[in-house]
Each structure stands twice: as structure tokens, then as C-alpha cells.
């Protein structure tokens, strides 16, 4: 995983998924007072997540990383 700033000064973490597709997580401009990120495959549309949604996703990803399932 490579983390660097993009042209807008936002941090971007780039990595490849299991199918060798380039993916990224990018800091996004806030919506009002709500911090958000973009997440997804570089050649397609991405998810835009609020901090609470990112936390819920992080919980799912952590469980998958720890146990191999999300259930």
C-alpha cells in the first residue's frame, strides 16, 4: 500500500485487490461539517463514506481480517 498526497492536497492510499485491480481510499472534501472519504476501484465509481459509515465498514473489514468471514 502506498500513501501519498494528490494534487488537491488530500491523502490517497493506493493498493491492488485480489484481482490485481488498482484501488484507493482518498480523503474527500467535507459535506457540510461531515468528513468523508472515497473508496473503491480506480477505473470505476467509488463509495463516499462518512466517518460513522467508515467505522462500520472498518468493523466488518477487521472481522474479515481476523476471522475470514463477515457474519
C-alpha positions, 0 to 999 in steps of 0.5 A: 500500500502506498500513501501519498498526497494528490494534487488537491492536497488530500491523502490517497492510499493506493493498493491492488485487490485480489484481482490485481485491480488498482484501488484507493481510499482518498480523503474527500472534501467535507459535506457540510461539517461531515468528513468523508472519504472515497473508496473503491476501484480506480477505473470505476465509481467509488463509495463516499463514506462518512466517518460513522459509515467508515467505522462500520465498514472498518468493523466488518473489514477487521472481522474479515481480517481476523476471522475470514468471514463477515457474519 
